[in-house]
Amino acid sequence: MLRKFGVVGAATWVVCSAPLVSQHLSYGIVAGTALTNDFQSSYFECCPGSGFSQLQAPAGKSAFVGGPKLEWDFSRHFSLEANALYRELHYDNLDPAGPRDAVVSWEFPILAKYRLSYYRIGSVSVRPFVEAGPTFRATGNLNQSNPSHRGVTAGAGFEFPVRKVLIAPALRYTRWAADANYLALSRPDQLELVVGFSTAAKMPSGLRAGRRLSFGAVMGVNLLGDYSSSTSTFLSGIIIAPATPSTVLETDVRGSGGHSFMIGPELEVHLTKSASIELGAIFRPIRERVSVSYGPSLVALMSSTGVSSTTTWQFPVLAKYLSPGNLPTIGELRPFVEAGLTYRSGPSVLEAAGFAVVGLPRFGFTAGAGVSRRLGPLKLAPGVRYTRWQTNDSGLKPDEANLLLGVTF
């Protein structure tokens, strides 16, 4: 794990240490289509004695991929691109007469891009590029599937200007992590043909190039418990005694396992003096307390209690607004508000009620507020963040509130 973060940190340093004078932001859209099937062909043993020994679920293919894009140029050759791409994953129903099933997904590639020099092809200036980075995926309407939520993307293409618009067709390959064991398994190898359309966003003259990026760390603690309280009782066994057989019942009492410390790096991209985009990668364990007891009848009451911890990483992408200097402030404190989406990475499945397994809720909406103060080269920003997560049967609370302190320079 440390080795992976070392590689990411080194790549970030190389990109961000490029001359900042030429930095600028561009925005636009990406549209395209999938070139590979969305799901693997699956076989199921079915209906003994009915004449059908196996049924096949042929894979379907997405018709459209598209969404907004944001790109930050660090130099003539290096840039960082982020997309939010809507895509439906299709597979044919096991019933030949049934409808095609669709899984709704959003893909979030974050790609480092390297551009080569311009080449002239007739009257057009063409610039090849290569790109690579992680991709995260949120899914809904699962239909007996659970596509994995993270992968690695690499691609190549070229770009050329048409008036004030930059057009960039590219071929992208994504290798997704393996799915959990569900009936329909998504294809791990994904190939897409996409075209980007973007235009440059003007930076305000009052924002110096060297201050457009802030680096630092964020740390804090959760204010609410991670799990809802629940009690479940089920038959654990039967004891055959000389007199009367006795049943053994197991009772599980589940709840939150206490507060967790959270910490991680933070990057802030300043768009204006008051508006910015904040990105983070926060280590956040989730803790559960489980008490198990056995009884009653001929068996003496036995019980045990333990706390389990599951490692997760949260990746918030937040739009932030800091009050301008000409507004009333408290001393040297400047209030701010922020809002956006948070992706959560962790295990593919969680244990629920002692035996069932469910997926970890991946995406949530985040909003927060706090105050900011500069102390020499450092900027301190204590605040409170609230995240509303997707809901499922995992027992995790959908509401999360954290007390955080950001330190950037």
PAMARGU-257808 format. One record per residue (C-alpha): residue in one letter; x, y, z. Coordinates in nm, 3 decimals. Example, Ala and Ser with C-alpha at 12.3 -4.5 7.8 and 13.67 -1.06 7.14 Angstrom:
BEGIN
<'A'; <1.230; -0.450; 0.780>>
<'S'; <1.367; -0.106; 0.714>>
This chain:
BEGIN
<'M'; <0.000; 0.000; 0.000>>
<'L'; <0.277; 0.246; 0.092>>
<'R'; <0.457; 0.160; -0.230>>
<'K'; <0.147; 0.246; -0.435>>
<'F'; <0.108; 0.582; -0.264>>
<'G'; <0.480; 0.650; -0.313>>
<'V'; <0.441; 0.607; -0.689>>
<'V'; <0.134; 0.832; -0.694>>
<'G'; <0.313; 1.094; -0.485>>
<'A'; <0.618; 1.093; -0.713>>
<'A'; <0.399; 1.132; -1.024>>
<'T'; <0.210; 1.419; -0.861>>
<'W'; <0.537; 1.595; -0.773>>
<'V'; <0.666; 1.564; -1.130>>
<'V'; <0.346; 1.709; -1.276>>
<'C'; <0.298; 1.986; -1.021>>
<'S'; <0.661; 2.096; -1.018>>
<'A'; <0.635; 2.196; -1.386>>
<'P'; <0.637; 2.572; -1.455>>
<'L'; <0.318; 2.722; -1.314>>
<'V'; <0.315; 3.022; -1.542>>
<'S'; <0.133; 2.838; -1.817>>
<'Q'; <-0.135; 2.685; -1.597>>
<'H'; <-0.493; 2.722; -1.713>>
<'L'; <-0.825; 2.548; -1.678>>
<'S'; <-1.044; 2.412; -1.956>>
<'Y'; <-1.388; 2.257; -1.943>>
<'G'; <-1.623; 2.079; -2.180>>
<'I'; <-1.787; 1.745; -2.251>>
<'V'; <-1.680; 1.391; -2.343>>
<'A'; <-1.898; 1.164; -2.559>>
<'G'; <-1.840; 0.823; -2.710>>
<'T'; <-1.934; 0.455; -2.723>>
<'A'; <-1.815; 0.122; -2.586>>
<'L'; <-1.626; -0.113; -2.816>>
<'T'; <-1.647; -0.417; -2.586>>
<'N'; <-1.937; -0.600; -2.420>>
<'D'; <-2.041; -0.481; -2.074>>
<'F'; <-2.083; -0.827; -1.917>>
<'Q'; <-1.926; -1.167; -1.951>>
<'S'; <-2.131; -1.452; -2.100>>
<'S'; <-2.260; -1.652; -1.802>>
<'Y'; <-2.381; -2.010; -1.766>>
<'F'; <-2.614; -2.139; -1.495>>
<'E'; <-2.727; -2.489; -1.402>>
<'C'; <-3.104; -2.471; -1.422>>
<'C'; <-3.426; -2.665; -1.394>>
<'P'; <-3.325; -3.035; -1.355>>
<'G'; <-3.549; -3.262; -1.556>>
<'S'; <-3.706; -2.976; -1.750>>
<'G'; <-3.502; -3.026; -2.065>>
<'F'; <-3.278; -2.729; -1.993>>
<'S'; <-2.941; -2.822; -1.844>>
<'Q'; <-2.793; -2.472; -1.889>>
<'L'; <-2.906; -2.123; -1.972>>
<'Q'; <-2.677; -1.860; -2.117>>
<'A'; <-2.688; -1.484; -2.055>>
<'P'; <-2.527; -1.325; -2.361>>
<'A'; <-2.351; -0.998; -2.290>>
<'G'; <-2.492; -0.666; -2.404>>
<'K'; <-2.310; -0.351; -2.513>>
<'S'; <-2.345; 0.014; -2.412>>
<'A'; <-2.468; 0.250; -2.681>>
<'F'; <-2.356; 0.580; -2.528>>
<'V'; <-2.094; 0.711; -2.286>>
<'G'; <-2.081; 1.079; -2.200>>
<'G'; <-2.054; 1.358; -1.946>>
<'P'; <-1.866; 1.672; -1.838>>
<'K'; <-1.487; 1.712; -1.829>>
<'L'; <-1.244; 1.940; -1.648>>
<'E'; <-0.876; 1.970; -1.740>>
<'W'; <-0.591; 2.156; -1.570>>
<'D'; <-0.277; 2.232; -1.775>>
<'F'; <0.041; 2.241; -1.568>>
<'S'; <0.275; 2.305; -1.860>>
<'R'; <0.288; 2.276; -2.239>>
<'H'; <0.304; 1.897; -2.211>>
<'F'; <0.148; 1.793; -1.877>>
<'S'; <-0.215; 1.819; -1.766>>
<'L'; <-0.466; 1.650; -1.534>>
<'E'; <-0.813; 1.559; -1.664>>
<'A'; <-1.121; 1.452; -1.467>>
<'N'; <-1.448; 1.324; -1.620>>
<'A'; <-1.792; 1.225; -1.492>>
<'L'; <-1.926; 0.981; -1.752>>
<'Y'; <-2.279; 0.838; -1.757>>
<'R'; <-2.297; 0.481; -1.889>>
<'E'; <-2.558; 0.206; -1.883>>
<'L'; <-2.424; -0.151; -1.860>>
<'H'; <-2.646; -0.402; -2.041>>
<'Y'; <-2.690; -0.777; -2.038>>
<'D'; <-2.962; -0.994; -2.189>>
<'N'; <-3.213; -1.148; -1.952>>
<'L'; <-3.194; -1.523; -1.887>>
<'D'; <-3.549; -1.552; -2.017>>
<'P'; <-3.521; -1.525; -2.398>>
<'A'; <-3.857; -1.347; -2.402>>
<'G'; <-3.761; -1.111; -2.120>>
<'P'; <-3.629; -0.755; -2.151>>
<'R'; <-3.262; -0.655; -2.156>>
<'D'; <-3.139; -0.567; -1.806>>
<'A'; <-2.953; -0.238; -1.753>>
<'V'; <-2.723; -0.129; -1.471>>
<'V'; <-2.689; 0.248; -1.436>>
<'S'; <-2.331; 0.360; -1.375>>
<'W'; <-2.121; 0.676; -1.350>>
<'E'; <-1.749; 0.651; -1.422>>
<'F'; <-1.501; 0.902; -1.278>>
<'P'; <-1.159; 0.877; -1.450>>
<'I'; <-0.879; 1.099; -1.316>>
<'L'; <-0.608; 1.092; -1.582>>
<'A'; <-0.259; 1.239; -1.605>>
<'K'; <-0.202; 1.343; -1.967>>
<'Y'; <0.120; 1.399; -2.161>>
<'R'; <0.104; 1.586; -2.493>>
<'L'; <0.363; 1.559; -2.770>>
<'S'; <0.450; 1.843; -3.007>>
<'Y'; <0.214; 1.963; -3.279>>
<'Y'; <0.230; 1.805; -3.627>>
<'R'; <0.092; 1.956; -3.944>>
<'I'; <-0.141; 1.739; -4.151>>
<'G'; <-0.239; 1.953; -4.444>>
<'S'; <-0.386; 2.272; -4.299>>
<'V'; <-0.464; 2.114; -3.958>>
<'S'; <-0.233; 2.115; -3.654>>
<'V'; <-0.260; 1.780; -3.472>>
<'R'; <-0.113; 1.702; -3.130>>
<'P'; <-0.089; 1.336; -3.010>>
<'F'; <-0.122; 1.254; -2.639>>
<'V'; <-0.118; 0.963; -2.396>>
<'E'; <-0.306; 0.947; -2.065>>
<'A'; <-0.336; 0.716; -1.763>>
<'G'; <-0.479; 0.710; -1.412>>
<'P'; <-0.738; 0.558; -1.175>>
<'T'; <-1.110; 0.533; -1.252>>
<'F'; <-1.392; 0.501; -0.999>>
<'R'; <-1.741; 0.375; -1.073>>
<'A'; <-2.077; 0.423; -0.898>>
<'T'; <-2.362; 0.186; -0.984>>
<'G'; <-2.735; 0.158; -0.930>>
<'N'; <-3.028; -0.059; -1.041>>
<'L'; <-2.797; -0.361; -1.007>>
<'N'; <-3.028; -0.635; -1.144>>
<'Q'; <-2.848; -0.934; -0.987>>
<'S'; <-2.504; -0.786; -1.054>>
<'N'; <-2.249; -0.583; -0.859>>
<'P'; <-1.987; -0.434; -1.096>>
<'S'; <-1.658; -0.344; -0.929>>
<'H'; <-1.603; 0.017; -0.831>>
<'R'; <-1.240; 0.086; -0.919>>
<'G'; <-1.003; 0.031; -1.209>>
<'V'; <-0.701; 0.163; -1.396>>
<'T'; <-0.737; 0.347; -1.728>>
<'A'; <-0.485; 0.415; -2.005>>
<'G'; <-0.546; 0.579; -2.340>>
<'A'; <-0.404; 0.756; -2.642>>
<'G'; <-0.537; 1.002; -2.895>>
<'F'; <-0.479; 1.336; -3.061>>
<'E'; <-0.623; 1.685; -3.037>>
<'F'; <-0.674; 1.966; -3.285>>
<'P'; <-0.830; 2.313; -3.259>>
<'V'; <-1.140; 2.422; -3.449>>
<'R'; <-1.179; 2.794; -3.384>>
<'K'; <-1.203; 2.825; -3.003>>
<'V'; <-1.290; 2.458; -2.942>>
<'L'; <-1.032; 2.184; -2.886>>
<'I'; <-1.145; 1.845; -3.021>>
<'A'; <-0.973; 1.534; -2.883>>
<'P'; <-1.070; 1.184; -3.004>>
<'A'; <-0.913; 0.905; -2.797>>
<'L'; <-0.915; 0.531; -2.744>>
<'R'; <-0.931; 0.433; -2.373>>
<'Y'; <-0.874; 0.096; -2.209>>
<'T'; <-0.985; 0.028; -1.849>>
<'R'; <-0.899; -0.277; -1.641>>
<'W'; <-1.157; -0.312; -1.364>>
<'A'; <-1.111; -0.500; -1.038>>
<'A'; <-1.293; -0.833; -1.011>>
<'D'; <-1.665; -0.830; -0.924>>
<'A'; <-1.809; -0.988; -0.613>>
<'N'; <-1.966; -1.329; -0.675>>
<'Y'; <-2.301; -1.237; -0.833>>
<'L'; <-2.511; -1.399; -1.107>>
<'A'; <-2.406; -1.152; -1.376>>
<'L'; <-2.035; -1.059; -1.387>>
<'S'; <-1.918; -0.744; -1.562>>
<'R'; <-1.636; -0.764; -1.812>>
<'P'; <-1.303; -0.661; -1.652>>
<'D'; <-1.155; -0.537; -1.983>>
<'Q'; <-1.328; -0.226; -2.117>>
<'L'; <-1.246; -0.044; -2.439>>
<'E'; <-1.408; 0.288; -2.530>>
<'L'; <-1.388; 0.534; -2.817>>
<'V'; <-1.448; 0.886; -2.685>>
<'V'; <-1.423; 1.242; -2.817>>
<'G'; <-1.361; 1.542; -2.595>>
<'F'; <-1.480; 1.897; -2.672>>
<'S'; <-1.334; 2.170; -2.453>>
<'T'; <-1.267; 2.541; -2.432>>
<'A'; <-1.033; 2.736; -2.205>>
<'A'; <-1.161; 2.906; -1.891>>
<'K'; <-1.016; 3.251; -1.816>>
<'M'; <-0.832; 3.300; -1.488>>
<'P'; <-0.876; 3.627; -1.301>>
<'S'; <-0.573; 3.853; -1.331>>
<'G'; <-0.556; 3.900; -0.954>>
<'L'; <-0.477; 3.532; -0.898>>
<'R'; <-0.103; 3.476; -0.921>>
<'A'; <0.006; 3.156; -1.099>>
<'G'; <0.203; 3.030; -0.800>>
<'R'; <-0.104; 3.050; -0.572>>
<'R'; <-0.349; 2.857; -0.789>>
<'L'; <-0.267; 2.529; -0.615>>
<'S'; <-0.262; 2.458; -0.241>>
<'F'; <-0.131; 2.133; -0.095>>
<'G'; <-0.169; 1.999; 0.256>>
<'A'; <-0.352; 1.752; 0.477>>
<'V'; <-0.690; 1.712; 0.642>>
<'M'; <-0.752; 1.529; 0.971>>
<'G'; <-1.038; 1.483; 1.213>>
<'V'; <-1.286; 1.250; 1.381>>
<'N'; <-1.639; 1.129; 1.314>>
<'L'; <-1.916; 1.276; 1.530>>
<'L'; <-2.177; 1.005; 1.467>>
<'G'; <-2.154; 0.627; 1.503>>
<'D'; <-2.095; 0.422; 1.188>>
<'Y'; <-2.362; 0.153; 1.238>>
<'S'; <-2.729; 0.150; 1.333>>
<'S'; <-2.826; -0.058; 1.636>>
<'S'; <-2.988; -0.393; 1.552>>
<'T'; <-3.073; -0.722; 1.723>>
<'S'; <-3.127; -1.054; 1.546>>
<'T'; <-3.206; -1.399; 1.689>>
<'F'; <-3.191; -1.729; 1.503>>
<'L'; <-3.160; -2.101; 1.564>>
<'S'; <-2.799; -2.199; 1.622>>
<'G'; <-2.839; -2.569; 1.705>>
<'I'; <-3.024; -2.845; 1.889>>
<'I'; <-2.892; -3.039; 2.189>>
<'I'; <-3.022; -3.392; 2.232>>
<'A'; <-3.047; -3.438; 2.611>>
<'P'; <-3.157; -3.753; 2.800>>
<'A'; <-3.481; -3.585; 2.900>>
<'T'; <-3.594; -3.330; 2.643>>
<'P'; <-3.418; -3.193; 2.333>>
<'S'; <-3.327; -2.828; 2.370>>
<'T'; <-3.281; -2.561; 2.109>>
<'V'; <-2.991; -2.319; 2.117>>
<'L'; <-3.064; -1.966; 2.005>>
<'E'; <-2.799; -1.717; 1.899>>
<'T'; <-2.866; -1.349; 1.957>>
<'D'; <-2.651; -1.089; 1.782>>
<'V'; <-2.658; -0.730; 1.902>>
<'R'; <-2.484; -0.491; 1.663>>
<'G'; <-2.398; -0.124; 1.688>>
<'S'; <-2.128; 0.136; 1.639>>
<'G'; <-1.778; 0.062; 1.762>>
<'G'; <-1.671; 0.410; 1.871>>
<'H'; <-1.511; 0.709; 1.702>>
<'S'; <-1.242; 0.681; 1.435>>
<'F'; <-0.952; 0.910; 1.351>>
<'M'; <-0.928; 1.013; 0.986>>
<'I'; <-0.641; 1.168; 0.792>>
<'G'; <-0.522; 1.217; 0.436>>
<'P'; <-0.372; 1.452; 0.174>>
<'E'; <-0.563; 1.745; 0.029>>
<'L'; <-0.533; 1.949; -0.293>>
<'E'; <-0.713; 2.276; -0.360>>
<'V'; <-0.740; 2.434; -0.707>>
<'H'; <-0.819; 2.806; -0.686>>
<'L'; <-1.047; 2.924; -0.967>>
<'T'; <-1.097; 3.278; -0.835>>
<'K'; <-1.010; 3.459; -0.512>>
<'S'; <-1.322; 3.312; -0.351>>
<'A'; <-1.405; 2.995; -0.549>>
<'S'; <-1.201; 2.675; -0.558>>
<'I'; <-1.220; 2.299; -0.613>>
<'E'; <-1.101; 2.079; -0.326>>
<'L'; <-0.993; 1.716; -0.363>>
<'G'; <-0.895; 1.479; -0.086>>
<'A'; <-0.798; 1.117; -0.015>>
<'I'; <-0.897; 1.045; 0.346>>
<'F'; <-0.818; 0.729; 0.539>>
<'R'; <-1.135; 0.648; 0.734>>
<'P'; <-1.188; 0.323; 0.932>>
<'I'; <-1.549; 0.223; 1.005>>
<'R'; <-1.600; 0.041; 1.335>>
<'E'; <-1.870; -0.202; 1.448>>
<'R'; <-1.935; -0.356; 1.790>>
<'V'; <-2.093; -0.705; 1.795>>
<'S'; <-2.219; -0.887; 2.105>>
<'V'; <-2.310; -1.256; 2.060>>
<'S'; <-2.497; -1.461; 2.321>>
<'Y'; <-2.623; -1.819; 2.324>>
<'G'; <-2.910; -1.972; 2.523>>
<'P'; <-3.147; -2.056; 2.683>>
<'S'; <-3.283; -2.394; 2.821>>
<'L'; <-3.024; -2.662; 2.900>>
<'V'; <-2.731; -2.453; 2.780>>
<'A'; <-2.573; -2.208; 3.024>>
<'L'; <-2.577; -1.852; 2.891>>
<'M'; <-2.259; -1.765; 2.703>>
<'S'; <-2.170; -1.433; 2.545>>
<'S'; <-1.883; -1.249; 2.381>>
<'T'; <-1.828; -0.892; 2.258>>
<'G'; <-1.583; -0.759; 2.002>>
<'V'; <-1.514; -0.455; 1.786>>
<'S'; <-1.425; -0.495; 1.418>>
<'S'; <-1.267; -0.228; 1.199>>
<'T'; <-1.300; -0.203; 0.820>>
<'T'; <-1.053; 0.016; 0.629>>
<'T'; <-1.205; 0.259; 0.380>>
<'W'; <-1.077; 0.560; 0.184>>
<'Q'; <-1.296; 0.858; 0.106>>
<'F'; <-1.235; 1.075; -0.202>>
<'P'; <-1.433; 1.401; -0.177>>
<'V'; <-1.452; 1.639; -0.475>>
<'L'; <-1.598; 1.964; -0.340>>
<'A'; <-1.677; 2.308; -0.478>>
<'K'; <-1.572; 2.562; -0.213>>
<'Y'; <-1.668; 2.927; -0.165>>
<'L'; <-1.466; 3.150; 0.071>>
<'S'; <-1.613; 3.483; 0.178>>
<'P'; <-1.438; 3.775; 0.005>>
<'G'; <-1.214; 3.999; 0.211>>
<'N'; <-1.455; 4.292; 0.189>>
<'L'; <-1.730; 4.103; 0.374>>
<'P'; <-1.755; 4.120; 0.756>>
<'T'; <-1.524; 3.865; 0.917>>
<'I'; <-1.465; 3.752; 1.274>>
<'G'; <-1.121; 3.888; 1.346>>
<'E'; <-0.904; 3.735; 1.073>>
<'L'; <-1.137; 3.438; 1.020>>
<'R'; <-1.305; 3.399; 0.681>>
<'P'; <-1.615; 3.170; 0.668>>
<'F'; <-1.650; 2.917; 0.387>>
<'V'; <-1.906; 2.668; 0.257>>
<'E'; <-1.846; 2.362; 0.039>>
<'A'; <-2.048; 2.092; -0.136>>
<'G'; <-1.994; 1.806; -0.381>>
<'L'; <-1.968; 1.429; -0.417>>
<'T'; <-1.764; 1.176; -0.218>>
<'Y'; <-1.656; 0.833; -0.338>>
<'R'; <-1.576; 0.563; -0.081>>
<'S'; <-1.331; 0.280; -0.153>>
<'G'; <-1.327; -0.034; 0.060>>
<'P'; <-1.408; -0.405; 0.057>>
<'S'; <-1.646; -0.530; -0.212>>
<'V'; <-1.882; -0.681; 0.047>>
<'L'; <-1.963; -0.634; 0.415>>
<'E'; <-2.104; -0.892; 0.655>>
<'A'; <-2.459; -0.818; 0.765>>
<'A'; <-2.660; -0.999; 1.036>>
<'G'; <-2.380; -1.252; 1.082>>
<'F'; <-2.423; -1.437; 0.753>>
<'A'; <-2.550; -1.219; 0.465>>
<'V'; <-2.313; -1.014; 0.253>>
<'V'; <-2.398; -0.679; 0.098>>
<'G'; <-2.204; -0.417; -0.092>>
<'L'; <-2.041; -0.117; 0.073>>
<'P'; <-2.232; 0.204; -0.012>>
<'R'; <-1.992; 0.386; -0.245>>
<'F'; <-2.124; 0.733; -0.318>>
<'G'; <-2.260; 1.017; -0.112>>
<'F'; <-2.343; 1.387; -0.127>>
<'T'; <-2.124; 1.603; 0.096>>
<'A'; <-2.177; 1.956; 0.233>>
<'G'; <-1.977; 2.146; 0.489>>
<'A'; <-1.895; 2.480; 0.647>>
<'G'; <-1.616; 2.629; 0.854>>
<'V'; <-1.372; 2.915; 0.891>>
<'S'; <-1.029; 2.979; 0.742>>
<'R'; <-0.732; 3.171; 0.879>>
<'R'; <-0.382; 3.219; 0.744>>
<'L'; <-0.086; 3.187; 0.982>>
<'G'; <0.228; 3.276; 0.791>>
<'P'; <0.269; 3.028; 0.504>>
<'L'; <-0.003; 2.798; 0.645>>
<'K'; <-0.378; 2.818; 0.611>>
<'L'; <-0.585; 2.654; 0.886>>
<'A'; <-0.944; 2.560; 0.806>>
<'P'; <-1.147; 2.391; 1.085>>
<'G'; <-1.496; 2.287; 0.982>>
<'V'; <-1.778; 2.034; 0.991>>
<'R'; <-1.875; 1.807; 0.698>>
<'Y'; <-2.195; 1.612; 0.653>>
<'T'; <-2.226; 1.326; 0.401>>
<'R'; <-2.546; 1.148; 0.301>>
<'W'; <-2.450; 0.804; 0.169>>
<'Q'; <-2.643; 0.562; -0.048>>
<'T'; <-2.856; 0.325; 0.159>>
<'N'; <-2.861; -0.056; 0.158>>
<'D'; <-2.887; -0.348; 0.403>>
<'S'; <-2.528; -0.326; 0.533>>
<'G'; <-2.636; -0.166; 0.862>>
<'L'; <-2.416; 0.139; 0.800>>
<'K'; <-2.581; 0.469; 0.885>>
<'P'; <-2.651; 0.680; 0.577>>
<'D'; <-2.571; 0.998; 0.773>>
<'E'; <-2.208; 1.083; 0.853>>
<'A'; <-2.083; 1.398; 1.025>>
<'N'; <-1.712; 1.473; 1.075>>
<'L'; <-1.516; 1.740; 1.259>>
<'L'; <-1.215; 1.825; 1.042>>
<'L'; <-0.908; 2.046; 1.034>>
<'G'; <-0.743; 2.128; 0.702>>
<'V'; <-0.384; 2.251; 0.692>>
<'T'; <-0.257; 2.375; 0.353>>
<'F'; <0.024; 2.590; 0.218>>
